[in-house]
Each structure stands twice: as structure tokens, then as C-alpha cells.
Amino acid sequence: MANLSITVIPSAQLVASPQLSTYVDFINACFGTGHKRFHCFGAARFVDLDSFRSEFSHPGCVLAVARDPKAGEIVAAGGYKPNDDGSVDLKCLSTAEHLEGTGIGTYMNTYIENLARDQGFTKINAVVVKEHGDLLGFYERRGYKSVRHERLDVGSPEVGGKNIVEIVLVHTQKDL
């Protein structure tokens, strides 16, 4: 994975970036794959650029964008948002569908954890939709522990009203 070209974009630069729609389109496409596969959500992860800007507006947020250096295409992305308790929330970990299972997701997760650790954060949180296949297993194999489960009815405001079936969010955490 060392052959990836990774750009880390801080919040202020990210929300004003002329490439913002490219990043959001990539993340939405990746999440859309899961939405189709698992039939849990009826709308894109981010319905517009303002919803993305809102999620990444905290001054400590970052997004890491990985590109294939030969083709220049985005192959993975992910970032974090700081919390007041010294932890960060993992945000938008995404891998291009044609590269799922190649280790890029693991590489990006570790990359983001290292970014957060280097900034002095002590824990990382990830919220996982239980109904998304083995996604919870992905995080558990990387050392995340379940801290609580949250059942959400159809159209729950916690996920922007986008879930079209009842889902369970599993809140996980890992020491950095």
C-alpha cells in the first residue's frame, strides 16, 4: 500500500476545496455500494456538499484521500473529527468497490489512527451499521470493542432519516 499517494486535508482547506465535490462523490459512491448491497438506506451518505461541510466543519477534522499514483484516481478516503474527551470519531472510511478485500481499507484505517495518535488523541470511535454484513467484524479484527448498541426505527433522525429499515448502530472504540 506504500505506493498510494495520500493527501491529508485539514478542515478549513477541505470545506473550501475546489475538489470537494470529487471527494464527496467518491465517498457517496462507496457508501452507495453498501446501501445497495444491504438495503438499509434510501439516500446518499451526503445529500449535498453542505451536509459534508457541516460534518467536517470542526477545526480539528481531517480527511485523508488516497490516490493510485499511476492513474490519479481516488481509491480510498477517510478522516476523523475530534471530541472534547481526547478521542476522535472515525469518519467516512471508504474504499473503491473494485478494491474491496485488497487491504486498502485496513491500510487507510491504520493511517487515520496514526494521524490521530500523532496529534495526541487517545481513543478512536467508529459507528457501524450492524446490518452491513461483516463490517463490524472488520473493526473488531482491528481492535475496536463494542461499547453500546443503538436501535433506530425507520427514518431515524440520528442518521438523517435515511434508513429505510430498522437498523442497529454499534458504537465501537479503540485505544490509540
C-alpha positions as CSV (number, residue, x, y, z in Angstrom):
1,M,0.0,0.0,0.0
2,A,3.0,2.2,0.3
3,N,2.6,3.1,-3.4
4,L,-0.6,5.1,-2.6
5,S,-0.4,8.9,-2.8
6,I,-2.2,10.1,0.3
7,T,-3.1,13.8,0.9
8,V,-4.2,14.8,4.3
9,I,-6.6,17.8,4.1
10,P,-7.4,19.8,7.2
11,S,-10.9,21.1,7.8
12,A,-10.5,24.7,6.6
13,Q,-8.8,23.7,3.4
14,L,-11.2,20.8,2.9
15,V,-14.5,22.7,3.1
16,A,-13.2,25.4,0.7
17,S,-11.5,22.9,-1.7
18,P,-12.5,23.1,-5.4
19,Q,-12.1,19.3,-5.3
20,L,-14.8,18.9,-2.6
21,S,-17.5,17.6,-4.9
22,T,-15.0,14.9,-6.2
23,Y,-14.3,13.8,-2.6
24,V,-18.0,13.7,-1.7
25,D,-18.9,11.9,-4.9
26,F,-16.3,9.2,-4.2
27,I,-17.5,8.7,-0.6
28,N,-21.1,8.6,-1.7
29,A,-20.3,6.0,-4.3
30,C,-18.5,3.8,-1.8
31,F,-21.3,4.1,0.7
32,G,-23.8,3.6,-2.1
33,T,-22.3,0.2,-2.8
34,G,-23.2,-0.8,0.8
35,H,-26.6,0.8,0.6
36,K,-27.4,-1.3,-2.5
37,R,-25.9,-4.5,-1.1
38,F,-27.6,-4.4,2.3
39,H,-30.8,-2.4,1.5
40,C,-30.6,-0.2,4.7
41,F,-30.6,3.3,3.4
42,G,-32.6,5.1,0.7
43,A,-30.3,8.2,0.3
44,A,-26.7,9.0,-0.3
45,R,-24.3,9.4,2.7
46,F,-24.2,13.1,2.0
47,V,-27.2,14.6,0.3
48,D,-25.3,17.7,-0.7
49,L,-22.0,19.5,-0.2
50,D,-23.4,21.5,2.7
51,S,-24.1,18.3,4.6
52,F,-20.5,17.2,4.1
53,R,-19.2,20.7,5.1
54,S,-21.3,20.5,8.3
55,E,-19.8,17.2,9.3
56,F,-16.2,18.3,8.6
57,S,-16.5,21.9,9.9
58,H,-14.8,21.3,13.2
59,P,-11.4,22.9,13.0
60,G,-9.6,19.7,14.0
61,C,-11.2,17.5,11.3
62,V,-9.1,16.0,8.6
63,L,-9.8,13.9,5.5
64,A,-7.1,11.7,4.1
65,V,-7.6,11.0,0.3
66,A,-5.6,8.1,-1.2
67,R,-5.0,8.0,-5.0
68,D,-3.4,5.5,-7.3
69,P,-0.3,7.4,-8.3
70,K,-0.3,6.0,-11.8
71,A,-4.0,6.6,-12.7
72,G,-4.5,9.5,-10.4
73,E,-7.9,8.2,-9.3
74,I,-9.1,8.2,-5.7
75,V,-9.1,4.7,-4.3
76,A,-9.8,5.3,-0.6
77,A,-10.6,8.1,1.8
78,G,-11.3,8.6,5.5
79,G,-10.9,11.0,8.2
80,Y,-11.6,11.9,11.8
81,K,-13.4,14.5,13.9
82,P,-12.0,15.4,17.4
83,N,-14.1,15.2,20.6
84,D,-13.6,17.1,23.8
85,D,-12.7,13.9,25.7
86,G,-9.4,13.3,23.8
87,S,-11.0,10.8,21.4
88,V,-11.8,11.2,17.7
89,D,-14.7,9.9,15.6
90,L,-13.6,8.0,12.5
91,K,-15.4,9.5,9.5
92,C,-16.2,8.2,6.0
93,L,-13.7,5.3,5.8
94,S,-14.3,4.4,2.1
95,T,-12.6,2.1,-0.4
96,A,-13.4,1.9,-4.1
97,E,-15.7,-1.1,-4.7
98,H,-13.3,-2.8,-7.2
99,L,-10.6,-2.8,-4.5
100,E,-12.6,-4.2,-1.6
101,G,-10.7,-7.0,0.1
102,T,-7.3,-5.9,-1.1
103,G,-6.2,-4.4,2.3
104,I,-6.7,-0.8,1.3
105,G,-9.4,-0.3,4.0
106,T,-7.2,-1.7,6.6
107,Y,-4.3,0.4,5.5
108,M,-6.4,3.6,5.5
109,N,-7.9,2.8,8.9
110,T,-4.3,2.4,10.3
111,Y,-3.2,5.5,8.5
112,I,-6.0,7.5,10.1
113,E,-5.4,6.0,13.5
114,N,-1.7,7.0,13.3
115,L,-2.7,10.6,12.2
116,A,-4.9,10.9,15.3
117,R,-2.3,9.3,17.6
118,D,0.4,11.7,16.3
119,Q,-2.0,14.6,17.2
120,G,-2.2,13.3,20.8
121,F,-5.6,11.7,20.7
122,T,-6.0,8.6,22.9
123,K,-9.0,6.8,21.5
124,I,-10.8,6.4,18.2
125,N,-14.6,5.7,17.8
126,A,-16.3,4.1,14.9
127,V,-20.1,3.8,14.4
128,V,-21.0,0.7,12.5
129,V,-24.3,-0.3,11.0
130,K,-24.8,-3.9,12.2
131,E,-26.8,-4.8,9.2
132,H,-23.8,-4.0,6.9
133,G,-22.5,-7.6,6.5
134,D,-19.2,-8.2,8.2
135,L,-18.3,-4.5,8.7
136,L,-18.5,-4.9,12.5
137,G,-16.1,-7.8,12.1
138,F,-13.7,-5.6,10.1
139,Y,-13.5,-3.2,13.0
140,E,-13.3,-5.9,15.7
141,R,-10.4,-7.6,13.9
142,R,-8.6,-4.2,14.1
143,G,-9.1,-4.0,17.9
144,Y,-12.3,-2.0,18.2
145,K,-14.5,-3.0,21.0
146,S,-18.3,-2.6,21.1
147,V,-19.3,-0.1,23.8
148,R,-23.1,0.2,23.0
149,H,-25.8,-0.7,20.6
150,E,-28.4,1.7,19.5
151,R,-31.6,0.5,17.7
152,L,-33.0,3.0,15.2
153,D,-36.5,2.9,13.8
154,V,-37.2,3.6,10.1
155,G,-36.5,7.2,9.2
156,S,-34.5,7.9,12.4
157,P,-33.2,11.5,12.7
158,E,-29.9,10.1,14.1
159,V,-29.0,9.0,10.5
160,G,-30.7,11.9,8.8
161,G,-33.9,10.0,8.3
162,K,-32.3,8.0,5.5
163,N,-32.7,4.4,6.9
164,I,-35.5,2.6,5.2
165,V,-35.4,-0.4,7.6
166,E,-34.9,-0.7,11.3
167,I,-31.1,-0.8,11.9
168,V,-28.8,-1.1,14.9
169,L,-25.8,1.2,15.2
170,V,-22.9,-0.4,17.1
171,H,-20.7,2.2,18.7
172,T,-17.1,0.9,18.9
173,Q,-13.9,2.3,20.4
174,K,-10.2,1.5,20.3
175,D,-7.4,2.8,22.4
176,L,-4.7,4.6,20.3
